[in-house]
Amino acid sequence: MVSELKEDLQNLLNDIISGISNSETPSELEDIRINSLGKNGSVTLYLKNLRNYDIKTKKEIGTYLNEIKKQIIKSITDKKNLFKKKYLKEKLKTEKIDISLTPYESDIGTLHPLSRTIEELCAIFADMGFSIVEGPDIESDYYNFTALNISEEHPARQEHDTFYLQPDIDGQRKVLRTHTSPVQIRTMEKIDLKNFDEIRYIIPGRTYRSDHDATHSPMFHQCEGLVLGKNINMGHLKGCLIDFCRTYFNESNLPVRFRPSYFPFTEPSAEVDIGCKKESDGSLVIGEGEEWLEILGSGMVHPKVLYGVGIDPTKYQGFAFGMGLERLTMLKYGIPDLRPFYDCDLRWLKHYGFLPVDNPSLHSGLNGVFS
Amino acid sequence: MKFTWKWLLDHLETDRNISEILDTLPKLGLEVASVINLAEDLKSFISVEIIDIKKHSNADNLNVCKVFDGKNTFSVVCGAPNVKLGMKSVFANVGTFIPGLNLKLKKGKIRGEESFGMLCSEKELTLSEKHEGIIELEETSELGLSVSDIMALNDPIIEIEITPNRGDCLGVRGIARDLATAGMGTLKELHVKLNDGEFDSIVNWQIDLDQDNKYLCPKIFGRSFTNLENIESPLWLKKRLLAVDQRPISSIVDITNYIMIDIGRPLHAYDIDKIKGNTLRITKSKKGQNFFALNGNKYTLDDDMLVICDEQGVDDLAGIMGGERTGVTKDTTKMFLEAAIFDPISIANTGRKLNLHSDARYRFERGLDYDSPEFVMHYAAEMVKKICGGKVSKIVDFKLELHNKIIKFNPDIIYQLTGVKIENELSKSILEKLGFKIVPSEKFWHITPPTWRSDIDGSADIVEEIIRVNGYDQIPSTKLSRSNYIPKPAMSNKHRQAFFASRTLANRGYNEVVTFSFLNKAMTDQFNGGSFSLNLVNPISTELTDMRPSILPNLLSAVRKNINIGAQDLSFFEVGPIFKGDSPEEQISTITGIRYGEKIKKDWKNGVILFDFYDVKLDVIKTLEAIGTPPNSLKIYEEAPCYFHPGRSAVFKIGKTLIANFGEIHPEIIDYFGLNKSAIGFEIFYENIPLPKRNKISRPMLKISNLQPVTREFAFLFDQKLESEKVCQVVKSVNKDLITDVIILDIYNGEKIPRDMKSLAIKVTIQPTQETLTDAALEEISVNLINAIEKKLSGTLREM
């Protein structure tokens, strides 16, 4: 009797399972579920009839029935998932978009090559212990010239093409600074000699000369450097500037030459040249070839300048340097002309500018690889 | 300073070649600006004879010539008037580069006649400006030789840049001395026959300066020359002068110019017959005196300029330029020669006031050899006699005794200042070769600089002399020590703010620009500037006359310029100074930006949206946030400067301090720049932002709730004039702990509500912190909120 019953149930199960697998729509499947496991479903009826059997049969058939029920539920669930997948597949077929389209979005902006260069200089000199200071663009004659050992009659003054502002009631004319060197004086004046050990400063800024042609702009940018301490000598000047040139131009073997020169506020003075090659099209390859290119001026701070700001030149000495930032930028990034620097031409700015995400540093690089 | 290779060899005995010399010059501080080797440029130009001439069939003024170079014959079309049969001239074959025309010669047809080259003028060879005829070579010239050999052009011209301290190298001899010291040969002795003169000078000096002003002319020498023939100079002399850009004039003038280049000693020659009286008086000018200079110009003198006068007036502006009236001419037979030392400062002042430049002034300003006047009297006499003949007088002079400058020098300072170790013997030998006199004592050397080095003033100058001859390449390269510091940022907070702001703005679409700090007057006035103290005395153009009071006009110009070249939508910013006055405190650093045009363009996805006030307001807020200013610390006011649209602009302040101006630019200014849409600008005064007080690097602990936030929406009716932002503030104040966000969903002022009113719909986010809020608690918050709005802003709840 039990075995007959089991056989009946097995047949029923087989029928239901094959019904499930043959079902073609979710509603057919739902019908099968109701007809088998619903309130009056075939399996449910068997369960209801269990109470008519003896305990042993009840237990055995009951267990068997539960097993069947589980199998049916699993089959239905599997089939349901299959329908879902099939449905989604059909749906996805209809959900195709035109991937070739791109909506318009305006570009993000760029940073000017000059501010880029200043940032690169900051990164390089920060590594050597320098910090930035600044000074005013409108200077007195004293800071721009006299304190730098450039007297009124000094021939060097004539080379400066100075812009003058209207004289005040005492007849004093202020000037637009012709170089960033006056900030050397302002910085040294502030030194508290009682607590003074050493300073290392770079001083970037705007400078002005009344000259306007293809290679001169009435406004341009310089960066000054100043190191002052007890044991700073010309060897440090050399070491510092060689390191700077090689880092800035990313050429570890860049030839750097120091050549005697003259600035009224340094003694001895040196002009710094880097090695380069001139191509037939006029472009330059930095670090190759036989030619020399002047890129900055430097020297040991003149004893008279130190004396003038109340520093004893027999106790302290140091070096200073100055460079034109437009020129450095043009050389490094192959920018051929000076004038467009200030022309605000969007095409130029986008081409030569730098992306704001590209933050020059020694660890992420100084050369604007992705910009 | 230009000189030629052979001229240098007059003073330098050397077996070095020119490239060794050219390599050495910059190492000594004498930068080589250019080397012109005509022989190299002109090697393809050859000597030919003209063996046949016939008239061009189609052009009257052209000839077709046959020229012969000793081997071949060429047919050449030539238009020169001086061409004649049998003449020897200079020929350039097809393919030759003609430097004077800057082109490569091609075979060509000239009016139907073929031409296989060119007969050349001096101009085409860059020998002179002469181009009226072709070069005529000596009849005896060999054919087929390079013209540079025939014309002795194989003397390279070297130009060097002389720094202001090296007046001694404004003469060839000084350069030779430096080279000799650097081991490039030996300095030749100058053999000059002393000539005491045969008669008393016709002209005499009179020093008309009081005791305090005698220093203006510490030394002046002169002598007379008679029976002169001021003929054209000999070829060698003319060639040398031409090579160094001195125009040959007459032999007397040429000799003075030659000596100036040769030993750096300017001279002045007077025509004795034109001097009124027989005394030349050295004195100071009086204001208003007129002076007619040799350059043909008239100068009105000021007080206290050093001049040399005769009885009639000023004959010479001392050390700068001679006068026209007493200058020498071709007819001069009697000449008085002057060689003096004048005060460089006085000469510089006079030259600057009169804006008069000359080779003499250039040299006087940089300091002359104090001993040169004596020497040059004999040196010049010898040359004048040789070239112009005649007789030489005795020397008349005036000189002040000058005490030698002696510098106490401790040789240890060489190492101390430069880090390079040089043996004392070597240092001494360098200095002595340069002409320094050294008296050593125990610790110090007592050094007398040579008379031609007035720039040498102290120990540092002497160190430079030693190390430059020893070679800057001998200076060690020493790393700056790291022992005194740990790595720290190079930027101060102010720089960092500019740096972060720039990156924020560029990320938001702004392009950084750099513009001039000056503007025209009209613009500075428009932007509240234009103070007299910020006006340039010598502007470079009428567009750049005044220091800018704002960067906005520069950015508006930038917009205008870009629209002219086809751009449409523009966002620019600049970080830079503006000027309120001429003192350092009145220079203010700002971050200024402008937007113009479409924020979003019309395409298949979006419709057009123009930039407006609110976009720029957000730019300002986001930028300020990036540089340490939380938005809730800012208060907004309607006080923007007059260059903004009065109803569409605002300022941000912290307390009473102005942080930013922003808004639409005033329509009148937009109109001035010829723009047809509104531009929206901002100016951030970032120096005014108070720096965060936080000293700690660590941050306060983060408190976060995992409970679900609840949102509620309300709509209220308000007076039309109410500042909407106030609603958000009031709502937040209802429960600062729980209400975390208020967003204005909608602003309505249409027909459904009374006029003069507006409806504001808001969404409030309530974030429970401790436990989920009960309905009652939420209801209580809502009621409090509605009451607060009613009480503080007279808003009434609208039924949703």
Interface residues (C-beta under 8 A of the other chain):
Chain A: L101 P103 Y104 S106 D107 I108 G109 T110 L111 H112 L114 S115 E119 C122 A123 F125 A126 D127 M128 G129 F130 S131 I132 V133 G135 P136 D137 I138 S151 E152 E153 H154 P155 A156 Q158 E159 F163 Y164 L165 Q166 P167 D168 R173 K174 L176 D197 E198 R200 I202 R206 Y208 S210 D211 H212 P218 M219 V227 N233 M234 G235 H236 K238 G239 C240 I242 D243 R257 F258 R259 P260 S261 Y262 P264 E267 P268 S269 A270 E271 W292 M300 H302 P303 K304 Q317 F341 Y342 D343 C344 D345 L346 R347 L349 K350 G353 L355 P356 V357 N359
Chain B: P26 K27 L28 G29 E31 T163 P164 N165 R166 P344 I345 A348 N349 R352 E365 R366 Q416 L417 T418 G419 V420 G458 S459 A460 D461 V463 E464 I467 R468 Y472 D473 I475 P476 S477 T478 K479 L480 R482 N484 Y485 P487 K488 P489 A490 M491 S492 H495 F499 S502 R503 T504 L505 A506 N507 R508 G509 Y510 N511 E512 V513 V514 T515 F516 S517 F518 F532 S533 L534 N535 L536 V537 N538 P539 I540 S541 L544 M547 L555 S557 A558 K561 N562 I565 A567 D569 L570 S571 F572 F573 V575 G576 P577 F579 D582 S583 P584 Q587 K599 I600 K601 D603 W604 K605 N606
